């Protein structure tokens, strides 16, 4: 009974945190606000009921906002359900094949770079919404157009009013923790949006507000014509991006939530199945994709949740609110939601983690920055692929350590002793070293201490030996490398 009371209290806190975020993510994604609430409801009632992570809370996340917006812009709102449904089925398959644990092998720098790139594009896009203006399409255009946006806003009274509401919302979110302790139990996003809504109503300002049409009007079941689009490369790539990014974000969130409590640990394969089931239902309803959200999950743990009942109940409260008083949403100014998402985007930037990472692991920092920049310049999917490629190349370069020792022995000639890992990445420098040796004297290559010699290096060394009077690798190769040791 004690656990139930704590779970009920925690569920109310999570509901109050989730409500403005569900609506804000939907509006930023270019879809009706109700679809964000549908995803939040499914996150509680479907993903919340299934095993996996006991205290993690799922719903629409800022991390997928950019990708959803691009997909809706390119393929249309009617295709969103098919994309999310297909991504959910892929997640179910990955969970059934027990691939959940492999997401833990993804480079943390790539994940942080992905979130940083998403954060930059999200902030840039929401700055336009904060001023009541339409944002350009690409991330680079959004950033490039900010100076012109500031000039336009400075000479437009309505834009200045909307900007003031948005900036005020951000300030409330930033300063909320510094207020007296008796005030802080109220979730900061709820307080910020409520204050912005009250100020707008009292001031009677004619600024943009959320349009609400009800759940029935927003839900769009997939049609056969929408399914036909999956044969195209563009939609198929978007489905894979939805599945992989939503899975990675959810499982990394699960790892973070596990560090916040001492209860049962996450079963990654079961959690992947839970997320897949949630996305399958969201797809059938034409709603936003579902992921685990660290902000709501942390609020759940900090509010004292003990079991999965808290995350299920938060979905119940969202359903009741949407069914009974949906018109309350129409009073919320869009600039306030933009402020909430600007703050959420800023929290995705690794401002504190980057300086120590640069000092201790410069290569990882470069992968992080390159991934973020690539997402801004291209798009989310291509940026993440580039980040993964850079991470693999960095790891290959670091593990391919080759040491060369040259000794001039008057009686026998020049002995070149190689140790470590001889791979194609080290081949150019190795050949430069060999070509710089004095001509006319015997050269013996000692490969005894090599732990690994790949085909490219083996072939190059044989060819070098043949060119320098040692056909077939003869006496110039003093010894073959020892068998590879673990």
C-alpha positions as CSV (number, residue, x, y, z in Angstrom):
1,X,0.0,0.0,0.0
2,X,2.9,2.3,0.8
3,X,4.4,1.6,-2.7
4,X,1.0,2.4,-4.3
5,X,0.7,5.8,-2.6
6,X,4.3,6.7,-3.7
7,X,3.6,5.6,-7.3
8,X,0.4,7.6,-7.5
9,X,2.2,10.7,-6.3
10,X,5.1,10.1,-8.7
11,X,2.6,9.5,-11.6
12,X,1.0,12.9,-11.0
13,X,4.4,14.6,-11.1
14,X,5.4,12.8,-14.3
15,X,2.0,13.7,-15.9
16,X,2.5,17.4,-15.1
17,X,6.0,17.2,-16.6
18,X,4.9,15.2,-19.7
19,X,1.8,17.3,-20.6
20,X,3.6,20.4,-21.9
21,X,6.4,18.3,-23.4
22,X,4.0,16.0,-25.3
23,X,2.3,19.0,-26.8
24,X,5.5,21.0,-27.5
25,X,7.2,18.1,-29.3
26,X,4.2,17.5,-31.5
27,X,3.9,21.2,-32.5
28,X,7.7,21.3,-33.2
29,X,7.4,18.2,-35.3
30,X,4.8,19.8,-37.5
31,X,1.9,17.6,-36.4
32,X,-1.3,18.3,-34.5
33,X,-0.8,18.7,-30.7
34,X,-3.1,15.8,-30.0
35,X,-0.7,13.3,-31.6
36,X,1.9,14.1,-29.0
37,X,-0.6,13.3,-26.2
38,X,-1.6,10.0,-28.0
39,X,2.1,9.0,-27.9
40,X,2.3,9.9,-24.3
41,X,-0.8,7.9,-23.5
42,X,0.6,4.8,-25.4
43,X,3.9,5.3,-23.6
44,X,2.1,4.8,-20.3
45,X,-0.5,2.3,-21.1
46,X,1.4,0.0,-23.5
47,X,5.2,0.4,-23.0
48,X,4.6,1.1,-19.3
49,X,2.8,-2.2,-18.8
50,X,5.5,-4.4,-20.4
51,X,8.7,-5.6,-18.7
52,X,12.0,-4.1,-19.4
53,X,12.8,-1.1,-17.3
54,X,10.7,-0.7,-14.2
55,X,10.9,3.1,-13.7
56,X,11.7,4.5,-17.2
57,X,8.9,6.6,-18.7
58,X,8.2,6.7,-22.5
59,X,6.6,9.3,-24.7
60,X,7.4,11.7,-27.6
61,X,10.9,13.0,-27.3
62,X,12.8,16.1,-28.4
63,X,15.5,13.8,-29.8
64,X,13.3,12.7,-32.7
65,X,11.7,16.1,-33.4
66,X,14.0,17.0,-36.2
67,X,13.7,13.6,-38.0
68,X,9.9,13.6,-37.6
69,X,9.6,17.1,-39.0
70,X,11.8,16.2,-42.0
71,X,9.7,13.0,-42.6
72,X,6.4,14.9,-42.4
73,X,7.6,17.6,-44.7
74,X,8.9,15.1,-47.3
75,X,6.3,12.3,-47.2
76,X,3.2,14.0,-45.6
77,X,1.4,13.6,-42.3
78,X,-0.5,10.6,-43.7
79,X,2.7,8.6,-44.0
80,X,3.8,9.2,-40.4
81,X,1.8,6.2,-39.1
82,X,3.3,3.8,-41.6
83,X,6.8,5.0,-40.8
84,X,6.3,4.6,-37.0
85,X,4.6,1.3,-37.4
86,X,7.4,-0.1,-39.5
87,X,10.0,1.2,-37.0
88,X,8.1,-0.5,-34.2
89,X,8.1,-3.8,-36.0
90,X,11.8,-3.6,-36.6
91,X,12.3,-2.9,-32.8
92,X,10.2,-5.9,-32.0
93,X,12.3,-8.1,-34.3
94,X,15.6,-6.7,-32.8
95,X,14.3,-7.4,-29.3
96,X,13.2,-10.9,-30.2
97,X,16.7,-11.5,-31.7
98,X,18.2,-10.2,-28.4
99,X,20.0,-7.3,-30.1
100,X,19.2,-4.9,-27.4
101,X,22.5,-5.4,-25.5
102,X,24.4,-4.5,-28.7
103,X,23.2,-0.9,-28.5
104,X,25.5,-0.5,-25.5
105,X,28.4,-1.0,-27.9
106,X,27.6,2.3,-29.8
107,X,30.3,4.9,-29.2
108,X,29.1,7.3,-26.5
109,X,30.7,10.2,-28.5
110,X,28.4,9.4,-31.4
111,X,25.4,9.4,-29.2
112,X,26.4,12.7,-27.5
113,X,27.2,14.2,-30.9
114,X,23.8,13.0,-32.2
115,X,22.0,14.7,-29.3
116,X,24.1,17.8,-29.7
117,X,23.3,18.1,-33.4
118,X,19.6,17.5,-32.6
119,X,19.8,20.1,-29.9
120,X,21.3,22.7,-32.2
121,X,18.8,22.2,-34.9
122,X,15.9,22.1,-32.4
123,X,17.1,25.4,-30.7
124,X,17.5,27.1,-34.1
125,X,14.1,26.0,-35.3
126,X,12.3,26.9,-32.1
127,X,13.8,30.4,-32.0
128,X,11.7,31.1,-35.1
129,X,8.6,29.7,-33.4
130,X,9.5,31.7,-30.3
131,X,9.2,34.9,-32.4
132,X,6.1,33.7,-34.3
133,X,7.9,33.1,-37.6
134,X,8.2,30.2,-40.0
135,X,11.6,28.4,-39.9
136,X,13.6,27.5,-43.0
137,X,13.9,23.8,-43.9
138,X,17.5,22.7,-43.3
139,X,19.5,23.0,-40.1
140,X,22.1,25.1,-41.8
141,X,19.5,27.5,-43.2
142,X,18.0,27.8,-39.7
143,X,21.3,28.9,-38.2
144,X,22.1,31.2,-41.1
145,X,18.8,33.0,-40.9
146,X,18.9,33.8,-37.2
147,X,20.5,37.3,-37.7
148,X,17.8,38.3,-40.2
149,X,15.1,36.9,-37.8
150,X,16.5,39.2,-35.0
151,X,16.3,42.2,-37.3
152,X,12.7,41.4,-38.3
153,X,11.7,40.9,-34.7
154,X,13.2,44.1,-33.5
155,X,10.8,46.1,-35.8
156,X,7.7,44.1,-35.3
157,X,5.6,44.5,-32.1
158,X,3.8,41.2,-32.3
159,X,7.1,39.3,-32.8
160,X,8.6,41.1,-29.9
161,X,5.6,40.2,-27.7
162,X,5.9,36.5,-28.7
163,X,9.7,36.6,-28.1
164,X,9.1,38.1,-24.7
165,X,6.7,35.3,-23.8
166,X,9.2,32.6,-25.0
167,X,12.2,34.2,-23.3
168,X,10.3,34.5,-20.1
169,X,9.4,30.8,-20.3
170,X,13.1,29.9,-20.7
171,X,14.0,32.1,-17.7
172,X,11.4,30.5,-15.5
173,X,12.8,27.0,-16.5
174,X,16.4,28.1,-15.8
175,X,15.7,29.9,-12.5
176,X,13.1,27.5,-11.1
177,X,15.6,25.5,-9.1
178,X,16.8,28.6,-7.3
179,X,13.3,29.4,-5.9
180,X,12.3,28.6,-2.3
181,X,12.0,24.9,-1.6
182,X,8.3,25.0,-1.0
183,X,7.7,26.1,-4.6
184,X,10.1,23.6,-6.3
185,X,7.9,20.5,-6.1
186,X,5.8,22.0,-8.9
187,X,7.4,20.8,-12.2
188,X,9.3,23.6,-13.9
189,X,7.8,23.0,-17.4
190,X,4.3,23.1,-16.0
191,X,4.9,26.3,-14.0
192,X,6.6,28.0,-17.0
193,X,3.8,27.2,-19.4
194,X,1.1,28.1,-16.8
195,X,2.7,31.5,-16.1
196,X,3.1,32.2,-19.8
197,X,-0.5,31.2,-20.4
198,X,-1.8,33.4,-17.5
199,X,0.3,36.4,-18.7
200,X,-1.0,36.1,-22.2
201,X,-4.6,35.9,-21.1
202,X,-4.3,38.8,-18.7
203,X,-2.5,40.9,-21.3
204,X,-5.0,40.1,-24.0
205,X,-2.1,39.8,-26.5
206,X,-3.1,38.5,-30.0
207,X,-0.4,35.9,-30.3
208,X,-0.4,32.4,-31.7
209,X,-1.9,29.6,-29.6
210,X,-2.3,25.8,-29.9
211,X,-5.1,24.6,-32.2
212,X,-7.0,21.7,-30.7
213,X,-9.5,19.5,-32.7
214,X,-9.8,16.4,-30.4
215,X,-8.2,13.0,-30.5
216,X,-10.7,11.5,-33.0
217,X,-9.9,14.1,-35.6
218,X,-6.1,13.8,-35.1
219,X,-5.8,10.0,-35.2
220,X,-5.1,8.7,-38.8
221,X,-5.0,5.0,-39.4
222,X,-2.5,3.8,-42.0
223,X,-4.0,3.3,-45.5
224,X,-2.8,0.8,-48.2
225,X,-1.6,3.7,-50.3
226,X,0.7,4.8,-47.5
227,X,2.2,1.3,-47.2
228,X,3.1,1.4,-50.9
229,X,5.6,4.2,-50.2
230,X,7.8,1.9,-48.1
231,X,9.2,0.4,-51.3
232,X,11.0,3.7,-51.9
233,X,14.5,4.2,-50.7
234,X,13.7,7.5,-48.9
235,X,10.9,6.1,-46.7
236,X,12.8,2.9,-46.0
237,X,15.8,4.9,-44.8
238,X,13.6,7.0,-42.6
239,X,12.1,3.8,-41.0
240,X,15.6,2.5,-40.2
241,X,16.6,5.9,-38.8
242,X,13.4,5.9,-36.6
243,X,14.1,2.4,-35.3
244,X,17.8,2.8,-34.6
245,X,17.7,6.3,-33.1
246,X,14.6,5.6,-31.0
247,X,16.2,2.3,-29.7
248,X,19.5,3.9,-29.0
249,X,18.0,6.8,-27.1
250,X,15.7,4.5,-25.1
251,X,18.4,2.1,-24.1
252,X,20.9,4.8,-23.2
253,X,18.2,6.4,-21.2
254,X,17.6,3.1,-19.4
255,X,21.3,2.9,-18.5
256,X,21.1,6.4,-17.1
257,X,17.9,5.7,-15.1
258,X,19.4,2.5,-13.6
259,X,22.1,4.7,-12.1
260,X,19.4,6.8,-10.3
261,X,17.8,4.0,-8.3
262,X,18.6,0.7,-6.5
263,X,15.7,-1.3,-7.9
264,X,15.7,-4.0,-10.6
265,X,18.1,-3.4,-13.5
266,X,16.9,-3.0,-17.0
267,X,16.5,-6.0,-19.3
268,X,17.6,-4.4,-22.6
269,X,16.0,-6.9,-24.9
270,X,12.7,-6.8,-23.1
271,X,12.8,-3.0,-23.0
272,X,13.5,-3.0,-26.8
273,X,10.4,-5.2,-27.2
274,X,8.3,-2.8,-25.0
275,X,9.5,0.2,-27.1
276,X,8.7,-1.7,-30.3
277,X,5.2,-2.6,-29.1
278,X,4.6,1.0,-28.1
279,X,5.7,2.3,-31.5
280,X,3.6,-0.3,-33.3
281,X,0.5,0.9,-31.5
282,X,1.6,4.6,-32.2
283,X,2.0,3.8,-35.8
284,X,-1.5,2.2,-36.0
285,X,-2.9,5.4,-34.5
286,X,-0.8,7.7,-36.8
287,X,0.9,9.2,-33.8
288,X,4.5,10.4,-33.1
289,X,7.3,7.8,-32.5
290,X,7.8,6.7,-28.9
291,X,11.1,6.7,-27.0
292,X,12.1,6.6,-23.4
293,X,12.6,10.1,-22.1
294,X,15.3,10.9,-19.5
295,X,13.6,14.1,-18.2
296,X,10.3,12.2,-17.4
297,X,12.2,9.1,-16.1
298,X,14.4,11.2,-13.8
299,X,11.3,13.0,-12.5
300,X,9.6,9.7,-11.9
301,X,12.6,8.4,-9.8
302,X,13.0,11.6,-7.9
303,X,9.3,11.7,-7.1
304,X,9.7,8.4,-5.2
305,X,8.3,5.9,-7.7
306,X,8.7,2.3,-6.7
307,X,7.1,0.2,-9.4
308,X,5.9,0.4,-13.0
309,X,2.5,1.5,-11.7
310,X,3.7,5.1,-11.7
311,X,4.4,5.2,-15.5
312,X,1.2,3.4,-16.3
313,X,-0.8,5.9,-14.2
314,X,0.8,8.9,-15.9
315,X,-0.7,7.5,-19.1
316,X,-4.1,7.3,-17.5
317,X,-3.9,10.9,-16.3
318,X,-2.9,12.0,-19.9
319,X,-5.9,10.1,-21.3
320,X,-8.3,11.6,-18.8
321,X,-7.0,15.1,-19.4
322,X,-7.3,14.7,-23.2
323,X,-10.8,13.2,-23.0
324,X,-12.3,15.6,-20.4
325,X,-10.6,19.0,-20.8
326,X,-8.8,19.2,-24.2
327,X,-9.9,22.8,-24.7
328,X,-7.5,23.9,-22.0
329,X,-4.7,23.4,-24.4
330,X,-6.0,26.0,-26.8
331,X,-5.1,28.7,-24.2
332,X,-1.4,27.9,-24.3
333,X,0.7,30.3,-26.4
334,X,3.0,28.6,-29.0
335,X,5.9,30.9,-27.9
336,X,5.7,29.2,-24.4
337,X,6.1,25.8,-25.9
338,X,8.9,27.0,-28.1
339,X,10.6,28.2,-24.9
340,X,10.2,24.8,-23.3
341,X,11.8,23.2,-26.3
342,X,14.6,25.7,-26.6
343,X,15.4,24.8,-23.0
344,X,15.1,21.1,-23.8
345,X,17.4,21.5,-26.8
346,X,20.0,23.3,-24.7
347,X,20.1,20.4,-22.3
348,X,21.1,18.1,-25.2
349,X,24.3,20.1,-25.7
350,X,27.3,18.5,-23.8
351,X,28.6,21.9,-22.7
352,X,30.1,20.6,-19.4
353,X,31.3,17.2,-20.8
354,X,33.1,18.5,-23.9
355,X,36.1,20.4,-22.2
356,X,37.2,17.4,-20.1
357,X,36.6,15.1,-23.0
358,X,38.9,17.2,-25.2
359,X,41.6,17.2,-22.5
360,X,41.5,13.4,-21.9
361,X,40.2,11.9,-25.2
362,X,40.7,14.3,-28.0
363,X,39.7,11.8,-30.7
364,X,36.4,11.1,-29.0
365,X,35.8,14.9,-28.8
366,X,36.4,15.3,-32.5
367,X,34.0,12.5,-33.3
368,X,31.4,14.2,-31.1
369,X,31.8,17.6,-32.8
370,X,32.0,16.1,-36.3
371,X,28.7,14.2,-35.7
372,X,26.9,17.3,-34.4
373,X,28.2,19.4,-37.3
374,X,27.3,16.7,-39.9
375,X,23.7,16.6,-38.5
376,X,23.3,20.4,-38.8
377,X,24.8,20.5,-42.3
378,X,23.1,17.4,-43.8
379,X,20.4,15.6,-41.8
380,X,20.0,13.4,-38.8
381,X,20.4,10.0,-40.5
382,X,23.5,10.9,-42.6
383,X,25.1,12.7,-39.7
384,X,24.8,9.7,-37.4
385,X,26.2,7.4,-40.2
386,X,29.2,9.7,-40.5
387,X,29.7,9.7,-36.8
388,X,29.6,5.9,-36.6
389,X,32.1,5.7,-39.5
390,X,34.5,8.2,-37.8
391,X,34.2,6.2,-34.5
392,X,35.1,3.0,-36.3
393,X,38.0,4.6,-38.1
394,X,39.3,6.2,-34.8
395,X,39.1,2.8,-33.0
396,X,40.9,1.1,-35.9
397,X,43.6,3.8,-35.9
398,X,44.1,3.6,-32.2
399,X,44.3,-0.2,-32.1
400,X,46.7,-0.3,-35.1
401,X,49.8,0.6,-33.1
402,X,53.0,-0.4,-35.0
403,X,56.4,0.1,-33.5
404,X,59.5,0.1,-35.7
405,X,63.0,-0.5,-34.3
406,X,66.0,-0.2,-36.7
407,X,69.5,-1.5,-35.7
408,X,72.6,-1.3,-37.9
409,X,74.6,-4.5,-37.3
410,X,78.0,-4.3,-39.1
411,X,78.3,-8.0,-39.5
412,X,74.9,-8.9,-40.8
413,X,73.4,-5.6,-42.1
414,X,70.3,-3.6,-41.1
415,X,67.7,-5.3,-38.9
416,X,64.2,-3.8,-38.9
417,X,62.2,-5.2,-36.0
418,X,58.4,-4.7,-36.1
419,X,56.1,-5.1,-33.2
420,X,52.4,-4.4,-32.5
421,X,49.6,-4.4,-35.1
422,X,50.6,-4.0,-38.8
423,X,47.4,-2.9,-40.7
424,X,46.7,-1.0,-43.9
425,X,46.3,2.2,-41.7
426,X,50.0,2.1,-40.8
427,X,51.2,0.9,-44.2
428,X,52.1,4.4,-45.7
429,X,54.5,5.3,-42.9
430,X,56.0,1.8,-42.7
431,X,56.8,1.9,-46.4
432,X,58.3,5.4,-46.1
433,X,60.5,4.1,-43.3
434,X,61.7,1.1,-45.4
435,X,62.3,3.2,-48.5
436,X,64.5,5.6,-46.4
437,X,67.0,2.8,-45.5
438,X,70.5,3.0,-47.0
439,X,70.8,1.2,-50.3
440,X,73.4,-1.5,-50.9
441,X,73.3,-3.2,-47.5
442,X,71.3,-6.3,-46.5
443,X,68.0,-5.5,-44.8
444,X,66.4,-8.1,-42.5
445,X,62.8,-7.7,-41.4
446,X,62.0,-9.3,-38.1
447,X,58.3,-9.9,-37.7
448,X,58.5,-12.2,-34.7
449,X,56.9,-9.7,-32.3
450,X,54.0,-8.7,-34.5
451,X,50.6,-9.5,-32.9
452,X,48.7,-9.0,-36.2
453,X,49.7,-8.6,-39.8
454,X,46.9,-8.0,-42.3
455,X,46.8,-9.0,-45.9
456,X,47.7,-5.5,-47.2
457,X,50.8,-5.3,-45.1
458,X,51.9,-8.9,-45.8
459,X,51.6,-8.3,-49.5
460,X,53.4,-4.9,-49.4
461,X,56.3,-6.4,-47.3
462,X,56.7,-9.3,-49.7
463,X,56.8,-6.9,-52.7
464,X,59.3,-4.7,-51.0
465,X,61.5,-7.6,-50.2
466,X,61.3,-8.8,-53.8
467,X,62.2,-5.4,-55.1
468,X,65.3,-5.2,-52.8
469,X,66.8,-8.5,-53.8
470,X,64.8,-10.9,-51.7
471,X,62.4,-12.6,-54.1
472,X,59.4,-14.3,-52.6
473,X,60.2,-12.7,-49.3
474,X,63.4,-14.9,-49.0
475,X,66.1,-14.0,-46.5
476,X,64.9,-10.4,-46.3
477,X,62.0,-11.5,-44.1
478,X,63.8,-12.9,-41.2
479,X,60.7,-14.5,-39.6
480,X,57.0,-14.8,-40.1
481,X,54.9,-13.2,-37.4
482,X,54.0,-15.2,-34.4
483,X,50.4,-16.5,-34.3
484,X,48.0,-13.7,-33.2
485,X,47.7,-13.7,-29.4
486,X,44.5,-12.6,-27.6
